[in-house]
Amino acid sequence: MLNTNCYKHTPIIQQYLSIKKLYPNMFLFFQIGDFYELFYEDAKIAASILKIVLTKKGFSAKKIIPMAGFPCQKINYYCKKLLKLGKSIVICDQIDNKLFNNGLILRKIVQVITPGTVVNEELLNGKKDNLLVSIFEKNNSFGYAVLNLCLGKLEILEFNNINDLMSEIEKNNPEEILLPENFAYLFLFNKRTGIQKRSILNFNLTRSYHVLISHFLSDEKQRNKLKTKKLGVRAAGSILRYIKYIKKNIPSHIQYLKIKNKNTYIYMNFSTRKNLEINENTNVSNKNSSLLSIINKTSTLMGSRLLKRWVFSPICNVNEIVNRQNSVTILLKNHQKITSILERFHDLERIITRLSLNQAIPKDLINLRNLLSLLPKLKTTLSKILEKNLIRLNHGIHLCKSLNTLLHNAIQLIPSYCINYGNVIATGFSKKLDRWREIANDSLNYLKKIELKQKKKIGANSLKIGFNKIIGYYLQVNKKDSHLIPNNYFRKQTLKHTERYMIPEIENYQEKILYAKTIAVNIEKEIYLNILHKITPFLKKLKTTSYSIAELDVLNNFAKIAINLNYVCPTLTKKYGINIINGRHPIVELARNKSFIPNSTYLSSKKRMSIITGPNMGGKSTYMRQIAIIVILSYIGSYVPATKVSIGPIDKIFTRIGAHDDLYSGKSTFMIEMLETAHILNHATSNSLVLIDELGRGTSPRDGLSLAWSCAKSLVKDIKCMTLFSTHYSELSELEKKYKSIKNIYFDSLLKNNKIFFNYVLKKGFTEKSHGLSVALLSGFPKKVVLNAKKKLKQIYKEKNLPIINAIKLINKINFNKIKPLKSLKILNFLKKILIN
Ligand SMILES: Nc1ncnc2c1ncn2[C@@H]1O[C@H](COP(=O)(O)OP(=O)(O)OP(=O)(O)O)[C@@H](O)[C@H]1O
């Protein structure tokens, strides 16, 4: 907290403090001349995290104030650094060098940037949605709202357990999260950046409801629906209030309010997405080979972001999927033409956001103009494709011809970066502007003439005219020519090699030039704002255009990968089960470079569970993962890596794969394994797909086997879901005899001269052989260690089989002919007992 009351501040610090108090928890970048300065705690923290120099200034009568700063042109660099750390920034600029009575320059907040609400192109990651989330909790139920400011979309969801909430957060990976200050689960967010603790008043139900209704003007049906989502409404309301705090009003382009129903998407939690390597490969050395990196060959950033949304939330609506598939099938023949056009498209989605927020820079208008010029070609190409879904998308693309003409006429071919620098509006668009520009240019020519005249007069070849913000126009000469300078030259600045002078002729004239230039820039600003205003009525059409382009791009992308990677169109049926012929794992397949061995899958209401055995490294995990990936791809409308696929309804996908601990939250590997398995057992339904890889390996073999056994039994008998259960416990193969809906399958391998060969071929039945020692040898284990392990293995076998060996010895000793039948039966029963134990 600032304790600043005890002494008298200079006017500039008073001005700083009056602005700082509006956003006390954000970094204030306060423009002083060509620098942005930070003061007090901001300066201290910024100096350490931004690695800028911390100085002290005597801005106050009694006390020295910590200060740190950087040149104005580096603002994006430092904003990016702070945003990455989850910090928010207030930018306060000097306005037009206007002076107050006290001699202070007028300063105003020009932008408040927070991690979840940033829209500036330079500060955004084009490949990822930038999201702001808010959470409200009551009695362990949660309201969840997520705002995609760039899309103008606010979604509401509710959860009745913390796991599902955390999973959704991991899925969205928002840049900023609003939490009530008394939030019970705050500790779970310790590791995250961008957490904003907000007063509980911001989550007030009545106020939240009203702010939503008044902004979205919802219809009766939606109002009634909102009334049933009280927790979600509180979260969503708090988001709109936050936006109002930051942007001063709620931007009109936030038009889309959706109350999401969890049942419309296939449920996957964070560990499932992680285990399936959807977004990020768990193999640290090869982070780029994730499912998304393989199937994302989109041409636009809008398409790339939409694809990610689709992959993270496969839909259950089969009709919509079939629509997508139909488009992909047609695009197989047309994808190259479409790609060649889409490749040249800019990120319309984000241009629209900046336009809606009045933050569009000249470059945005140029990019919009280029994109609009490409639309007729795209529309013509699409109009030749007679497919229902693509016709719908083509209808959504609007040419906005008059807007295109306006932009062509109004904006220069290569405008300057910022409207404040002028040179944005095209010549001929405004007579008034052209006149003032002429005056400024004429004056510049006049100055050039002065330069030539003076050069000739004093004979200094190095003499030239220059300009900077501090001294204005000047004549500059190299130091070696300074002896030629006459008395009527006033020295203004001395640099290492040059001297800068002023002469009365320039002094008198420069005011006129600066005046003409300022007027021209002001006229440009006025015209620019007017153009932005004229674009507003087109925003709705531009929005549907951008969505249609993004969707077309994703469908076209599916066609591209289907051809390039040899994928087929899956059939989605109402019939229960998963039927995959010659399925492949899309990531491993590419890594193995054509040596991948395909395998088939048959899961049905009669055979719901496959228990998979086989050697270490035999291909069990790969096989299980490929099934889930094929399901996901099928349910987003993509073609899939197989020769034939048909899949019935799926509501959730669960995976329990791999071993990792979570030291931070104090959970051991085994605890995590149990938590994840418990989650599956508590939430899977008969329509769920469950992958379980080597359950129970984190504890003693007996405990592990018992747990694996009972879980498998519960999945097949109680939950009746589709399960792939890989294990090294050969005892589990017994389950096949007990339950008709289980079948054993195993991966074959060959041991030759102590060397193991994997053939990755799946067969019916089971194997006891894990060949763990051979794999250890393969991995580079010291031979001696492996030999010792072998010895130990033999000994273990011997000890385990000792009762059997003893029993055989006993049988050999007994002469059954000499024993009475009753007694011999007793002996047989005794032997049986030994053997069974
Ligand atoms: N069908 C296949 N065709 C070709 N190579 C494969 C195939 N399946 C797996 N592999 C290769 O074998 C490696 C090991 O596979 P995977 O991890 O699936 O074995 P695993 O049986 O689960 O092993 P473990 O029991 O030790 O966990 C993979 O990384 C991949 O390189």
The ligand as a Tripos MOL2 file, in Angstrom:
@<TRIPOS>MOLECULE
LIG
   31    33     1     0     0
SMALL
NO_CHARGES

@<TRIPOS>ATOM
      1 N1          1.7060  -50.9630  -33.4110 N.pl3     1 LIG1
      2 C1          2.9470  -50.5390  -33.3360 C.ar      1 LIG1
      3 N2          3.7480  -50.5180  -34.4230 N.ar      1 LIG1
      4 C2          5.0010  -50.1020  -34.3450 C.ar      1 LIG1
      5 N3          5.5770  -49.6540  -33.2140 N.ar      1 LIG1
      6 C3          4.8540  -49.6290  -32.0920 C.ar      1 LIG1
      7 C4          3.5040  -50.0770  -32.0930 C.ar      1 LIG1
      8 N4          3.0150  -49.9320  -30.8470 N.ar      1 LIG1
      9 C5          4.0200  -49.4480  -30.1010 C.ar      1 LIG1
     10 N5          5.1260  -49.2680  -30.8400 N.ar      1 LIG1
     11 C6          6.4130  -48.7740  -30.3710 C.3       1 LIG1
     12 O1          6.7120  -49.3950  -29.1340 O.3       1 LIG1
     13 C7          6.9430  -48.4600  -28.1060 C.3       1 LIG1
     14 C8          6.4040  -48.9790  -26.7970 C.3       1 LIG1
     15 O2          5.0290  -49.1060  -26.8710 O.3       1 LIG1
     16 P1          4.0960  -49.0220  -25.6020 P.3       1 LIG1
     17 O3          4.5360  -47.9400  -24.6980 O.co2     1 LIG1
     18 O4          2.7230  -48.9600  -26.1210 O.co2     1 LIG1
     19 O5          4.3820  -50.3990  -24.9040 O.3       1 LIG1
     20 P2          3.7260  -51.0210  -23.5890 P.3       1 LIG1
     21 O6          3.3500  -52.4040  -23.9090 O.co2     1 LIG1
     22 O7          2.6620  -50.1560  -23.0600 O.co2     1 LIG1
     23 O8          4.9720  -51.0140  -22.6190 O.3       1 LIG1
     24 P3          5.0050  -51.0830  -21.0120 P.3       1 LIG1
     25 O9          4.2970  -52.3180  -20.5760 O.co2     1 LIG1
     26 O10         6.4590  -51.1410  -20.7210 O.co2     1 LIG1
     27 O11         4.3710  -49.8140  -20.5280 O.co2     1 LIG1
     28 C9          6.2320  -47.2150  -28.6100 C.3       1 LIG1
     29 O12         6.8180  -46.0470  -28.1040 O.3       1 LIG1
     30 C10         6.3870  -47.2990  -30.0960 C.3       1 LIG1
     31 O13         7.6080  -46.7350  -30.5170 O.3       1 LIG1
@<TRIPOS>BOND
     1     1     2 1
     2     2     3 ar
     3     2     7 ar
     4     3     4 ar
     5     4     5 ar
     6     5     6 ar
     7     6     7 ar
     8     6    10 ar
     9     7     8 ar
    10     8     9 ar
    11     9    10 ar
    12    10    11 1
    13    11    12 1
    14    11    30 1
    15    12    13 1
    16    13    14 1
    17    13    28 1
    18    14    15 1
    19    15    16 1
    20    16    17 2
    21    16    18 1
    22    16    19 1
    23    19    20 1
    24    20    21 2
    25    20    22 1
    26    20    23 1
    27    23    24 1
    28    24    25 2
    29    24    26 1
    30    24    27 1
    31    28    29 1
    32    28    30 1
    33    30    31 1
@<TRIPOS>SUBSTRUCTURE
     1 LIG1         1 GROUP 0 **** ****
